[in-house]
């Protein structure tokens, strides 16, 4: 299967500039140990209802409990903010090298969103693929899918991504009869996807799920690929009968970490229609790069932290 790649990512010079300028941004996040507020600030967002309000303050990884209905940080807004900052990093016409350096030093110090900046600790919420209670060991097992990220139009098995949000825009499948009497299925697939790429993927406790995980072949989105099997991380936790009752739909996961170079990338994967396979396929992938320090699992209804998977 041949794909056509259209890239909107910033120039390599800009990425190199960001990697160089931000190489020293590794200090403790403002919400880290000793921070004066927990996730979401005092009280946190969404208390008492299913919140669509995202956190606007650095995440404090030392808190014992999260606010009820905690949503984490908005990865889409963060991605767009960094992309905009990359465009601002381009040297302007008539700007001297020294003027550019001064302007960049000022740009880097500015927040990306509210009080969040490149040094902040972030928490991005993802939805587990499966939550099940094992009758044999009495443990609740929570698994999250891991997918290979695209680079230069191909899946890179070394780049591990957690899907944060999948946005289907077109998903049509129908059959027609050709003049020779044969029937063919036409598929029209179009979607956008936001995902977090772990730059420290080697430290992830990845397990292989049953089935084969082929590259995206135009038959559908990553959702279809996940149903066929692939890679995942899994956490097991022992809960009381009262805690486990009805919790299957209430456990969420948080990717906790800091931003890392190249910070963002964008890939468009398309398939041209052929006589054997008519139809269209277009997948837009938006990647946010993080150095993940831990993965938290929590009861979203009350904010209780059930498990902290710390990464080396």
N, C-alpha and C positions, 0 to 999 in steps of 0.2 A: 504494500500500500504506500503510495506516495503522498506526501503532504506538502503544502505550500506554506511557508512561514513568512509572516509579516511582523516585523518587530517595531515597537514604538519606544523601546527602552532608550535611555539617554546615551550619549556618546561615551565611548570607553574612556575618553579623557576626563569626563565628569566623574565617572565611577572611580577612576584612579585618584582624582582629586579628593573625593569624599573619603576614600580609604586612607589617604595620607593625612588629611586634616583631622579626621575623627579617630585616628589610631590611639590617641591618648585619652579618649573619652571612656574610661573604664572605672571611674571612681564609684563609690557607693551611691545608689539611687537615693533621691531625697526622701523616699518613703521607706528606706531600709531600716536596719537596726538603729534605734534611737529616734525614729520618725515620730512625729507628734500626732499622726492620724492613721487610721486604718484605711482599708480599701473604701473608696467613695467618700472619705472624709467622715466627720462625726455623724453618726446615724446611718450613713450610707444611702445610696439611691434605692428606690423601689421598695421601701418597707411596706409590707402588707399587700402588695399587688405584683403582678407579673410585669416587671419593669422593662421599658424600652429606653431608659436613661442610662447612658454609659458612664463609667468612671472617668473623672477628669483630673484626678490627682495621682501621683506616683503610687504604685502598689507597695504595701508594707509586708514583706514576706515573714515578718515575725508575729503577725496577728494570730490569735487562736481561733477566731471565728469570723466569718464573713457576714455582711449584711444580708438579710433575707432577699431573695430574688436577685442576687448579685449578677451583673452582666459583664463585668470586666471592661476592658478598653475597646473602643471602636476601631477595629483593624482596617476597615475601609477608609475611614477618615484619616487615620494615621498614614496609610499608604499614599493617599492623595496629597497629604501635607508634605510628605517626603519628596514625592514626585515634583511638587511645585518648588520645593527648596532646591532640588537638583537643577531645575530650569533657571532659578535665580543664581545658581553657582556659575553659570556660563559667563565668560568674560564679555563685557559689553564693548560695543564699538567705541574706539577712542579712549578706552580705559587702559591706564598703564598697569604693568605687572604689580607695582607696589600698591596702587589704588585698589586693584582687585584683591590683593591679600588683606588689606585693611577692611574692605567690605565683607569679605568672606569670614573674617574673624568676628565681625559684628553679626553676620547672619547665623553663624553656628551657635552663638550664645542665645539666640532668640528661641522662645518656646515653639514647639510644634503644634501643640493643642493645649490651651489653657496654661496649666503649670507644668506640663509634660515636655521634656526635652530629650536630647540624645543620650543623656546620662541616666534617665529615669528607669526604674524597674517597671515593666509592663506585665499585665495579666490579660491574656486573650482567651475567651471562653470557646470551647468546642463541645460538640454533642457526641457522646459515646456512641459507637456503632451497636453495642450490645451490653445489656445489664442482665445478669442471670444469677440465680441462687442455686448453688450446688447442694443437692440433698445429701450427698455423701460426706462432704467435709463441713457443711454448714456455712461455707463462705459465700460472700457475694462477689462475683467476678465482673469487672468492668473493663471493656476493651475499646480502644480507639484505633481507627484505621490510619495507616501511614501509606502515602502514595509517592512514587518517584516524581520529582518535579521535571518540567520541561526546560531544556536549554538548547538554543540554536535549532529549534524545531524537532528535537528528539527527547525522549524520556531519558533522564540521567539517573541510573539506579543508585548512584552515590548520594544524590540530593534527596533528602526525605522531607516530605511536606505533610502538614496536617490541614485538612480542609476546614476552613472556618465558615464559609458560606457558599452555597451553590445556588446560582440564580438562573433557572431555565427561562429562555426567551422564546424558544420555538422547539416543539417536540411533537412532530407529526409522523405517523406511519400509516401507509395505506397501500393497497395492492391494485394493480391494473393488469388488464389482459392485452398483450401485444397482438399485432396483426397476424403473427404466426401461431397464435393460440396459447403461447406460453404466458405464465403469470410472473410478475416481478413485484417485489416490495420496494416502495419508494420511502426513503427516510429523510426527513428534514429536521436537522438538529442544530440548535444554536443556544449557547449558554455562556455565562460568565462565572468565574470562580475566584474566590479570594482564599489564600492559604498562607500558612506560616511555614517557612523553610528553616529547619534546625541546622545551623552552621556546625554544631557539635553533634551531628547525627551518630558519630561513632560511639557516643556515650548512651544512646538510647537502647533500652532492653527490648529490642525488636524480636517478635516471634512471627513465624510463618503460619498463615491460616490455610485451611484446606482449599484445594483448587489451584488454578493457574491464573496468574495475573498478567495478561498480555498487554502490550502497548495499546493505547487508544486507537481504534481502527475505524472510527466513523460510525460504529453501530450504536453509539450512545455516549453518555457522559461518564464521568468517573464513578457515578453511582452504580451504573451497570457493572463496571469493573470491580467495584468493591463486593458486589453480590457474587462475583465469580471467584473471589478469594484474593489474597494478597498478603500484605504485612500489617502487623498491628503491635501495639503495646497493651499489656494487661496488668491490672492491679487487682489483688484479692484482699478483701477486708472482712473481718468478723463483726457482725452486727447482732444486736439483740433482736428477738422476735418482733418487738414493738418497733424498733428502728427499721427493720427490713420490710415491715408491712407496707405495701404500696409504694416502696421507694424506687422501683424499677424505672419509672418515668421521671423521677426527680433528681437523679444523679447527673451532675455536669462535671466537666473537666476544665482546668485552667492551665494554660501554658504560661509559666512565670519565667521571665528572663529580660535581657536587655537587647536593644537593637544592635545589629552587627553588619559590617560591610558585606555586600554592596547595598544593603538596606532595602532596596526594592528591585524587581525586574518584572517584565511583562512579555508574554508570549501569545501569539495568535496561531492556532493550528487549524488548518482548513483542508478539506478534501474536495477535489474537483469531481463532478459527476462523470461517470463512464457508462458505456453501453451495458456492461455487466452489472454495474451498481449505480443507478441514477440517484438523484437526490443531492442534498447539500449537507455539509458538516462544518461548523465553525465554533471553536472553543477559545475563549479568551481567559487567560490565566494571569492573575495578579498575585505576585509573591512578595511577602514581607519577611525579611531575614532577621532571625533572633538567635541569640546564644541562650538556650533554655537551661535554667538552673534547677528547675523543679516542675513537676506536673502534679497539680492538686486535684483531688476528687472530693466533691462536696454535695450536700443535700441542698438543692437550690431553694427549697421552700423555707428553710429556717437558717441557712448559712453555715450549718455545722460541717466542719472539715473532717472528712472520713479517712483520708489517706494522703500522705505527702510522699511522692516519689522523687527523691533527690537524685540529681544526675551528677556524675563526676566531671 
